[in-house]
Amino acid sequence: MLWTLLKVILFVIAIAAMAYGAGVLLDTDGALRVAVAGWELTFGPLQLVILSLMVIVGLWLVFKIVSFVVAVLRFLAGDETAISRYFDRNRERKGYQALSEGFLALASGEGKVAMARAQRAERYLAKPELTTLLMAQSAEAAGDTKRAAEAYKRLLADEKTRFVGVRGLLKQKLTEGDTDMALKLAEKAFAMKPRHADTQDILLKLQAEKADWKGARRTLGAKLKAGALPRDVYRRRDAVLALQEAKTVIDDDASIEAREAAIEANRLSPDLIPAAAMAGRSLTAKGDAKGATRVLKKAWSVEPHPDLAAAFAEIAPDETPAARLKRFKVLTDIRPGHEQTRLLLAELCVAAEDFPAARRALGDIVTVHPTQRSLAIMAAIARGEGEEESVVRGWLTRALTAPLGPQWCCDKCQSIHAQWHPICDNCGGFDTLSWREPVDTSGPSATGTELLPLIVGRADASKEAAEVSAEDADIVSAPPRP
C-alpha cells in the first residue's frame, strides 16, 4: 500500500517537473535556424528538445526494422530459425536479466523477491536447469518447502540436474527429520557421485545412526579412495565400525562371527580400548586365555584403562583375591607409574586385605590428583586399617565434591558418557569420544558441601590421613608385601 502511494507521488512529481521544464523552454528566447536547399526552418528551444527525442526514437525504429529485414533475408536464404531468433533475442535478454536479479536477491536473503524473479525468468527462458534451480532455492529461502520440493522433483527429470534434485530433497528430509527417506536419497546420491565429499559424510552419519555398520564401512572406504580421509584416521574409524558390527552380531547370538569381528577390530586399531576389551572377552569365551592376555597386555601398554582391567579379570572369574593380585602383575608391571595402574593395584590390595600395600600403591594420588575413585579407595584403606569412623566419613565426604577423573568425553560437545559409543548421544558426532578428564565447569556448591568434612568428622581427620599418604609417596614404587 505504501509503495503504491509512493509510486503515485513520484509520477505526479515527474509530470509536474516536465510541465515546469516545458514552460521554462517556452519562455526562453532564441531559436535555431536551419537552411537546406532553399528551405529555412526555425526551431525554438522546446521544439528542439521534441525534435531531438523524435530523432532518437526514429533511429531506434530504423535499427529494429533493419534487424528484422536482415532476419527475413536470412530466413529466405535457408536459415529456418532466423526470424524466431530475432523475436527470442529480446525475451532472452529479459530472462537473463530476471535470472541475475533473482540470484542477487537470493544472495541477499530476499527469498520472496528471488521467487518473483525466478517466475519471470521461467516465462522468458527455456533454461529449466537454471530457472528451476533458482525457484527451488528461492522457495527454500522464503520458507515455502512445498514449492521447493516440487522444483527439486522437476530437476530429477533431467540427467544433468538429477544429482542437484536428489541433494535438495535429501536436505529437506534431513530438516524434516525423516531419516529413513533421507538414507535412501543419500544412497542414491552416493551412487550417482561416489566421490562427492558432503554426500559421503551425510551417508556415513545416517548409516551409523541406523546401525548399518557394513554399509558405513563401505562408505568409509570410498572416502579413503577419494582422498578425503587420512589413512590413520581411516584405520581407527574402520576399527570403530568393525567393533559396532561385532556388537550387532553379538546381539544376534552369533558368537563366532562376533568374536572374529571383535578381533578384526582390535587388529585394525590395537589402541582402541573398547575393541581390545571386546577382543579379550571374545578370546576368553573361546578358551584362549593366552591370546586374551596378549591382546589386553598390548592395549594396556598403550593406555591403561579400567575396561581392560575388567576384561582381564574375566579370564579367571573365580580366582581368590590373592591369586588375582598375583595374576594381575603382568598388567601392573607394564606401566607401574601410571595413575590407572596404581589405582588398580590399590584396589587389588584392598580386595586381598593388604591395606599397607594398598596405601603404598596409592601413594600421593589423593593429594596431587584427588578423584572420587582414589578418595573412595582411601576410605576403604582407612576402614581396613581400623581408623576411626570419622576419618572414613571424612574421606567419603571429600569424594562427594572431588572430580570424576577420566571419563568417556565427547571432544565436540564435552558431554560425559558412562560407556563408549561410536556416536555421541548428545551431539551425534561420529568417533568423538575420548578417554580423558572432563572439562570442569563447576564452582563451589551453593549448599556448601565442601564443608561437610568439618561437620561429619573431625576437622583434621582427612587432613591427617592425606599427610600420612604423602609421607608414603616416596615408597610408591616398592613392591607390595606377599
Secondary structure as a PSIPRED ss2 file (coil, helix, strand):
# PSIPRED VFORMAT (PSIPRED V4.0)

   1 M C   1.000  0.000  0.000
   2 L H   0.000  1.000  0.000
   3 W H   0.000  1.000  0.000
   4 T H   0.000  1.000  0.000
   5 L H   0.000  1.000  0.000
   6 L H   0.000  1.000  0.000
   7 K H   0.000  1.000  0.000
   8 V H   0.000  1.000  0.000
   9 I H   0.000  1.000  0.000
  10 L H   0.000  1.000  0.000
  11 F H   0.000  1.000  0.000
  12 V H   0.000  1.000  0.000
  13 I H   0.000  1.000  0.000
  14 A H   0.000  1.000  0.000
  15 I H   0.000  1.000  0.000
  16 A H   0.000  1.000  0.000
  17 A H   0.000  1.000  0.000
  18 M H   0.000  1.000  0.000
  19 A H   0.000  1.000  0.000
  20 Y H   0.000  1.000  0.000
  21 G H   0.000  1.000  0.000
  22 A H   0.000  1.000  0.000
  23 G H   0.000  1.000  0.000
  24 V H   0.000  1.000  0.000
  25 L H   0.000  1.000  0.000
  26 L H   0.000  1.000  0.000
  27 D H   0.000  1.000  0.000
  28 T C   1.000  0.000  0.000
  29 D C   1.000  0.000  0.000
  30 G C   1.000  0.000  0.000
  31 A C   1.000  0.000  0.000
  32 L E   0.000  0.000  1.000
  33 R E   0.000  0.000  1.000
  34 V E   0.000  0.000  1.000
  35 A E   0.000  0.000  1.000
  36 V E   0.000  0.000  1.000
  37 A C   1.000  0.000  0.000
  38 G C   1.000  0.000  0.000
  39 W E   0.000  0.000  1.000
  40 E E   0.000  0.000  1.000
  41 L E   0.000  0.000  1.000
  42 T E   0.000  0.000  1.000
  43 F E   0.000  0.000  1.000
  44 G C   1.000  0.000  0.000
  45 P H   0.000  1.000  0.000
  46 L H   0.000  1.000  0.000
  47 Q H   0.000  1.000  0.000
  48 L H   0.000  1.000  0.000
  49 V H   0.000  1.000  0.000
  50 I H   0.000  1.000  0.000
  51 L H   0.000  1.000  0.000
  52 S H   0.000  1.000  0.000
  53 L H   0.000  1.000  0.000
  54 M H   0.000  1.000  0.000
  55 V H   0.000  1.000  0.000
  56 I H   0.000  1.000  0.000
  57 V H   0.000  1.000  0.000
  58 G H   0.000  1.000  0.000
  59 L H   0.000  1.000  0.000
  60 W H   0.000  1.000  0.000
  61 L H   0.000  1.000  0.000
  62 V H   0.000  1.000  0.000
  63 F H   0.000  1.000  0.000
  64 K H   0.000  1.000  0.000
  65 I H   0.000  1.000  0.000
  66 V H   0.000  1.000  0.000
  67 S H   0.000  1.000  0.000
  68 F H   0.000  1.000  0.000
  69 V H   0.000  1.000  0.000
  70 V H   0.000  1.000  0.000
  71 A H   0.000  1.000  0.000
  72 V H   0.000  1.000  0.000
  73 L H   0.000  1.000  0.000
  74 R H   0.000  1.000  0.000
  75 F H   0.000  1.000  0.000
  76 L H   0.000  1.000  0.000
  77 A C   1.000  0.000  0.000
  78 G C   1.000  0.000  0.000
  79 D C   1.000  0.000  0.000
  80 E C   1.000  0.000  0.000
  81 T C   1.000  0.000  0.000
  82 A H   0.000  1.000  0.000
  83 I H   0.000  1.000  0.000
  84 S H   0.000  1.000  0.000
  85 R H   0.000  1.000  0.000
  86 Y H   0.000  1.000  0.000
  87 F H   0.000  1.000  0.000
  88 D H   0.000  1.000  0.000
  89 R H   0.000  1.000  0.000
  90 N H   0.000  1.000  0.000
  91 R H   0.000  1.000  0.000
  92 E H   0.000  1.000  0.000
  93 R H   0.000  1.000  0.000
  94 K H   0.000  1.000  0.000
  95 G H   0.000  1.000  0.000
  96 Y H   0.000  1.000  0.000
  97 Q H   0.000  1.000  0.000
  98 A H   0.000  1.000  0.000
  99 L H   0.000  1.000  0.000
 100 S H   0.000  1.000  0.000
 101 E H   0.000  1.000  0.000
 102 G H   0.000  1.000  0.000
 103 F H   0.000  1.000  0.000
 104 L H   0.000  1.000  0.000
 105 A H   0.000  1.000  0.000
 106 L H   0.000  1.000  0.000
 107 A H   0.000  1.000  0.000
 108 S C   1.000  0.000  0.000
 109 G C   1.000  0.000  0.000
 110 E C   1.000  0.000  0.000
 111 G H   0.000  1.000  0.000
 112 K H   0.000  1.000  0.000
 113 V H   0.000  1.000  0.000
 114 A H   0.000  1.000  0.000
 115 M H   0.000  1.000  0.000
 116 A H   0.000  1.000  0.000
 117 R H   0.000  1.000  0.000
 118 A H   0.000  1.000  0.000
 119 Q H   0.000  1.000  0.000
 120 R H   0.000  1.000  0.000
 121 A H   0.000  1.000  0.000
 122 E H   0.000  1.000  0.000
 123 R H   0.000  1.000  0.000
 124 Y H   0.000  1.000  0.000
 125 L C   1.000  0.000  0.000
 126 A C   1.000  0.000  0.000
 127 K C   1.000  0.000  0.000
 128 P H   0.000  1.000  0.000
 129 E H   0.000  1.000  0.000
 130 L H   0.000  1.000  0.000
 131 T H   0.000  1.000  0.000
 132 T H   0.000  1.000  0.000
 133 L H   0.000  1.000  0.000
 134 L H   0.000  1.000  0.000
 135 M H   0.000  1.000  0.000
 136 A H   0.000  1.000  0.000
 137 Q H   0.000  1.000  0.000
 138 S H   0.000  1.000  0.000
 139 A H   0.000  1.000  0.000
 140 E H   0.000  1.000  0.000
 141 A H   0.000  1.000  0.000
 142 A H   0.000  1.000  0.000
 143 G C   1.000  0.000  0.000
 144 D C   1.000  0.000  0.000
 145 T H   0.000  1.000  0.000
 146 K H   0.000  1.000  0.000
 147 R H   0.000  1.000  0.000
 148 A H   0.000  1.000  0.000
 149 A H   0.000  1.000  0.000
 150 E H   0.000  1.000  0.000
 151 A H   0.000  1.000  0.000
 152 Y H   0.000  1.000  0.000
 153 K H   0.000  1.000  0.000
 154 R H   0.000  1.000  0.000
 155 L H   0.000  1.000  0.000
 156 L C   1.000  0.000  0.000
 157 A C   1.000  0.000  0.000
 158 D C   1.000  0.000  0.000
 159 E C   1.000  0.000  0.000
 160 K C   1.000  0.000  0.000
 161 T C   1.000  0.000  0.000
 162 R H   0.000  1.000  0.000
 163 F H   0.000  1.000  0.000
 164 V H   0.000  1.000  0.000
 165 G H   0.000  1.000  0.000
 166 V H   0.000  1.000  0.000
 167 R H   0.000  1.000  0.000
 168 G H   0.000  1.000  0.000
 169 L H   0.000  1.000  0.000
 170 L H   0.000  1.000  0.000
 171 K H   0.000  1.000  0.000
 172 Q H   0.000  1.000  0.000
 173 K H   0.000  1.000  0.000
 174 L H   0.000  1.000  0.000
 175 T H   0.000  1.000  0.000
 176 E H   0.000  1.000  0.000
 177 G C   1.000  0.000  0.000
 178 D C   1.000  0.000  0.000
 179 T H   0.000  1.000  0.000
 180 D H   0.000  1.000  0.000
 181 M H   0.000  1.000  0.000
 182 A H   0.000  1.000  0.000
 183 L H   0.000  1.000  0.000
 184 K H   0.000  1.000  0.000
 185 L H   0.000  1.000  0.000
 186 A H   0.000  1.000  0.000
 187 E H   0.000  1.000  0.000
 188 K H   0.000  1.000  0.000
 189 A H   0.000  1.000  0.000
 190 F H   0.000  1.000  0.000
 191 A H   0.000  1.000  0.000
 192 M H   0.000  1.000  0.000
 193 K C   1.000  0.000  0.000
 194 P C   1.000  0.000  0.000
 195 R C   1.000  0.000  0.000
 196 H C   1.000  0.000  0.000
 197 A H   0.000  1.000  0.000
 198 D H   0.000  1.000  0.000
 199 T H   0.000  1.000  0.000
 200 Q H   0.000  1.000  0.000
 201 D H   0.000  1.000  0.000
 202 I H   0.000  1.000  0.000
 203 L H   0.000  1.000  0.000
 204 L H   0.000  1.000  0.000
 205 K H   0.000  1.000  0.000
 206 L H   0.000  1.000  0.000
 207 Q H   0.000  1.000  0.000
 208 A H   0.000  1.000  0.000
 209 E H   0.000  1.000  0.000
 210 K C   1.000  0.000  0.000
 211 A C   1.000  0.000  0.000
 212 D C   1.000  0.000  0.000
 213 W H   0.000  1.000  0.000
 214 K H   0.000  1.000  0.000
 215 G H   0.000  1.000  0.000
 216 A H   0.000  1.000  0.000
 217 R H   0.000  1.000  0.000
 218 R H   0.000  1.000  0.000
 219 T H   0.000  1.000  0.000
 220 L H   0.000  1.000  0.000
 221 G H   0.000  1.000  0.000
 222 A H   0.000  1.000  0.000
 223 K H   0.000  1.000  0.000
 224 L H   0.000  1.000  0.000
 225 K H   0.000  1.000  0.000
 226 A C   1.000  0.000  0.000
 227 G C   1.000  0.000  0.000
 228 A C   1.000  0.000  0.000
 229 L C   1.000  0.000  0.000
 230 P C   1.000  0.000  0.000
 231 R H   0.000  1.000  0.000
 232 D H   0.000  1.000  0.000
 233 V H   0.000  1.000  0.000
 234 Y H   0.000  1.000  0.000
 235 R H   0.000  1.000  0.000
 236 R H   0.000  1.000  0.000
 237 R H   0.000  1.000  0.000
 238 D H   0.000  1.000  0.000
 239 A H   0.000  1.000  0.000
 240 V H   0.000  1.000  0.000
 241 L H   0.000  1.000  0.000
 242 A H   0.000  1.000  0.000
 243 L H   0.000  1.000  0.000
 244 Q H   0.000  1.000  0.000
 245 E H   0.000  1.000  0.000
 246 A H   0.000  1.000  0.000
 247 K H   0.000  1.000  0.000
 248 T H   0.000  1.000  0.000
 249 V H   0.000  1.000  0.000
 250 I H   0.000  1.000  0.000
 251 D H   0.000  1.000  0.000
 252 D C   1.000  0.000  0.000
 253 D C   1.000  0.000  0.000
 254 A C   1.000  0.000  0.000
 255 S H   0.000  1.000  0.000
 256 I H   0.000  1.000  0.000
 257 E H   0.000  1.000  0.000
 258 A H   0.000  1.000  0.000
 259 R H   0.000  1.000  0.000
 260 E H   0.000  1.000  0.000
 261 A H   0.000  1.000  0.000
 262 A H   0.000  1.000  0.000
 263 I H   0.000  1.000  0.000
 264 E H   0.000  1.000  0.000
 265 A H   0.000  1.000  0.000
 266 N H   0.000  1.000  0.000
 267 R H   0.000  1.000  0.000
 268 L H   0.000  1.000  0.000
 269 S C   1.000  0.000  0.000
 270 P C   1.000  0.000  0.000
 271 D C   1.000  0.000  0.000
 272 L C   1.000  0.000  0.000
 273 I H   0.000  1.000  0.000
 274 P H   0.000  1.000  0.000
 275 A H   0.000  1.000  0.000
 276 A H   0.000  1.000  0.000
 277 A H   0.000  1.000  0.000
 278 M H   0.000  1.000  0.000
 279 A H   0.000  1.000  0.000
 280 G H   0.000  1.000  0.000
 281 R H   0.000  1.000  0.000
 282 S H   0.000  1.000  0.000
 283 L H   0.000  1.000  0.000
 284 T H   0.000  1.000  0.000
 285 A H   0.000  1.000  0.000
 286 K C   1.000  0.000  0.000
 287 G C   1.000  0.000  0.000
 288 D C   1.000  0.000  0.000
 289 A H   0.000  1.000  0.000
 290 K H   0.000  1.000  0.000
 291 G H   0.000  1.000  0.000
 292 A H   0.000  1.000  0.000
 293 T H   0.000  1.000  0.000
 294 R H   0.000  1.000  0.000
 295 V H   0.000  1.000  0.000
 296 L H   0.000  1.000  0.000
 297 K H   0.000  1.000  0.000
 298 K H   0.000  1.000  0.000
 299 A H   0.000  1.000  0.000
 300 W H   0.000  1.000  0.000
 301 S H   0.000  1.000  0.000
 302 V H   0.000  1.000  0.000
 303 E C   1.000  0.000  0.000
 304 P C   1.000  0.000  0.000
 305 H C   1.000  0.000  0.000
 306 P H   0.000  1.000  0.000
 307 D H   0.000  1.000  0.000
 308 L H   0.000  1.000  0.000
 309 A H   0.000  1.000  0.000
 310 A H   0.000  1.000  0.000
 311 A H   0.000  1.000  0.000
 312 F H   0.000  1.000  0.000
 313 A H   0.000  1.000  0.000
 314 E C   1.000  0.000  0.000
 315 I C   1.000  0.000  0.000
 316 A C   1.000  0.000  0.000
 317 P C   1.000  0.000  0.000
 318 D C   1.000  0.000  0.000
 319 E C   1.000  0.000  0.000
 320 T C   1.000  0.000  0.000
 321 P H   0.000  1.000  0.000
 322 A H   0.000  1.000  0.000
 323 A H   0.000  1.000  0.000
 324 R H   0.000  1.000  0.000
 325 L H   0.000  1.000  0.000
 326 K H   0.000  1.000  0.000
 327 R H   0.000  1.000  0.000
 328 F C   1.000  0.000  0.000
 329 K H   0.000  1.000  0.000
 330 V H   0.000  1.000  0.000
 331 L H   0.000  1.000  0.000
 332 T H   0.000  1.000  0.000
 333 D C   1.000  0.000  0.000
 334 I C   1.000  0.000  0.000
 335 R C   1.000  0.000  0.000
 336 P C   1.000  0.000  0.000
 337 G C   1.000  0.000  0.000
 338 H C   1.000  0.000  0.000
 339 E H   0.000  1.000  0.000
 340 Q H   0.000  1.000  0.000
 341 T H   0.000  1.000  0.000
 342 R H   0.000  1.000  0.000
 343 L H   0.000  1.000  0.000
 344 L H   0.000  1.000  0.000
 345 L H   0.000  1.000  0.000
 346 A H   0.000  1.000  0.000
 347 E H   0.000  1.000  0.000
 348 L H   0.000  1.000  0.000
 349 C H   0.000  1.000  0.000
 350 V H   0.000  1.000  0.000
 351 A H   0.000  1.000  0.000
 352 A C   1.000  0.000  0.000
 353 E C   1.000  0.000  0.000
 354 D C   1.000  0.000  0.000
 355 F H   0.000  1.000  0.000
 356 P H   0.000  1.000  0.000
 357 A H   0.000  1.000  0.000
 358 A H   0.000  1.000  0.000
 359 R H   0.000  1.000  0.000
 360 R H   0.000  1.000  0.000
 361 A H   0.000  1.000  0.000
 362 L H   0.000  1.000  0.000
 363 G C   1.000  0.000  0.000
 364 D C   1.000  0.000  0.000
 365 I H   0.000  1.000  0.000
 366 V H   0.000  1.000  0.000
 367 T H   0.000  1.000  0.000
 368 V H   0.000  1.000  0.000
 369 H C   1.000  0.000  0.000
 370 P C   1.000  0.000  0.000
 371 T C   1.000  0.000  0.000
 372 Q H   0.000  1.000  0.000
 373 R H   0.000  1.000  0.000
 374 S H   0.000  1.000  0.000
 375 L H   0.000  1.000  0.000
 376 A H   0.000  1.000  0.000
 377 I H   0.000  1.000  0.000
 378 M H   0.000  1.000  0.000
 379 A H   0.000  1.000  0.000
 380 A H   0.000  1.000  0.000
 381 I H   0.000  1.000  0.000
 382 A H   0.000  1.000  0.000
 383 R H   0.000  1.000  0.000
 384 G H   0.000  1.000  0.000
 385 E C   1.000  0.000  0.000
 386 G C   1.000  0.000  0.000
 387 E C   1.000  0.000  0.000
 388 E C   1.000  0.000  0.000
 389 E H   0.000  1.000  0.000
 390 S H   0.000  1.000  0.000
 391 V H   0.000  1.000  0.000
 392 V H   0.000  1.000  0.000
 393 R H   0.000  1.000  0.000
 394 G H   0.000  1.000  0.000
 395 W H   0.000  1.000  0.000
 396 L H   0.000  1.000  0.000
 397 T H   0.000  1.000  0.000
 398 R H   0.000  1.000  0.000
 399 A H   0.000  1.000  0.000
 400 L H   0.000  1.000  0.000
 401 T H   0.000  1.000  0.000
 402 A C   1.000  0.000  0.000
 403 P C   1.000  0.000  0.000
 404 L C   1.000  0.000  0.000
 405 G C   1.000  0.000  0.000
 406 P C   1.000  0.000  0.000
 407 Q E   0.000  0.000  1.000
 408 W E   0.000  0.000  1.000
 409 C E   0.000  0.000  1.000
 410 C E   0.000  0.000  1.000
 411 D C   1.000  0.000  0.000
 412 K C   1.000  0.000  0.000
 413 C C   1.000  0.000  0.000
 414 Q C   1.000  0.000  0.000
 415 S C   1.000  0.000  0.000
 416 I E   0.000  0.000  1.000
 417 H E   0.000  0.000  1.000
 418 A C   1.000  0.000  0.000
 419 Q C   1.000  0.000  0.000
 420 W C   1.000  0.000  0.000
 421 H C   1.000  0.000  0.000
 422 P C   1.000  0.000  0.000
 423 I E   0.000  0.000  1.000
 424 C C   1.000  0.000  0.000
 425 D C   1.000  0.000  0.000
 426 N C   1.000  0.000  0.000
 427 C C   1.000  0.000  0.000
 428 G C   1.000  0.000  0.000
 429 G C   1.000  0.000  0.000
 430 F E   0.000  0.000  1.000
 431 D C   1.000  0.000  0.000
 432 T C   1.000  0.000  0.000
 433 L E   0.000  0.000  1.000
 434 S E   0.000  0.000  1.000
 435 W E   0.000  0.000  1.000
 436 R E   0.000  0.000  1.000
 437 E C   1.000  0.000  0.000
 438 P C   1.000  0.000  0.000
 439 V C   1.000  0.000  0.000
 440 D C   1.000  0.000  0.000
 441 T C   1.000  0.000  0.000
 442 S C   1.000  0.000  0.000
 443 G C   1.000  0.000  0.000
 444 P C   1.000  0.000  0.000
 445 S C   1.000  0.000  0.000
 446 A C   1.000  0.000  0.000
 447 T C   1.000  0.000  0.000
 448 G C   1.000  0.000  0.000
 449 T H   0.000  1.000  0.000
 450 E H   0.000  1.000  0.000
 451 L H   0.000  1.000  0.000
 452 L H   0.000  1.000  0.000
 453 P H   0.000  1.000  0.000
 454 L H   0.000  1.000  0.000
 455 I H   0.000  1.000  0.000
 456 V H   0.000  1.000  0.000
 457 G C   1.000  0.000  0.000
 458 R C   1.000  0.000  0.000
 459 A C   1.000  0.000  0.000
 460 D C   1.000  0.000  0.000
 461 A H   0.000  1.000  0.000
 462 S H   0.000  1.000  0.000
 463 K H   0.000  1.000  0.000
 464 E H   0.000  1.000  0.000
 465 A H   0.000  1.000  0.000
 466 A H   0.000  1.000  0.000
 467 E H   0.000  1.000  0.000
 468 V H   0.000  1.000  0.000
 469 S H   0.000  1.000  0.000
 470 A H   0.000  1.000  0.000
 471 E H   0.000  1.000  0.000
 472 D H   0.000  1.000  0.000
 473 A H   0.000  1.000  0.000
 474 D H   0.000  1.000  0.000
 475 I H   0.000  1.000  0.000
 476 V C   1.000  0.000  0.000
 477 S C   1.000  0.000  0.000
 478 A C   1.000  0.000  0.000
 479 P C   1.000  0.000  0.000
 480 P C   1.000  0.000  0.000
 481 R C   1.000  0.000  0.000
 482 P C   1.000  0.000  0.000
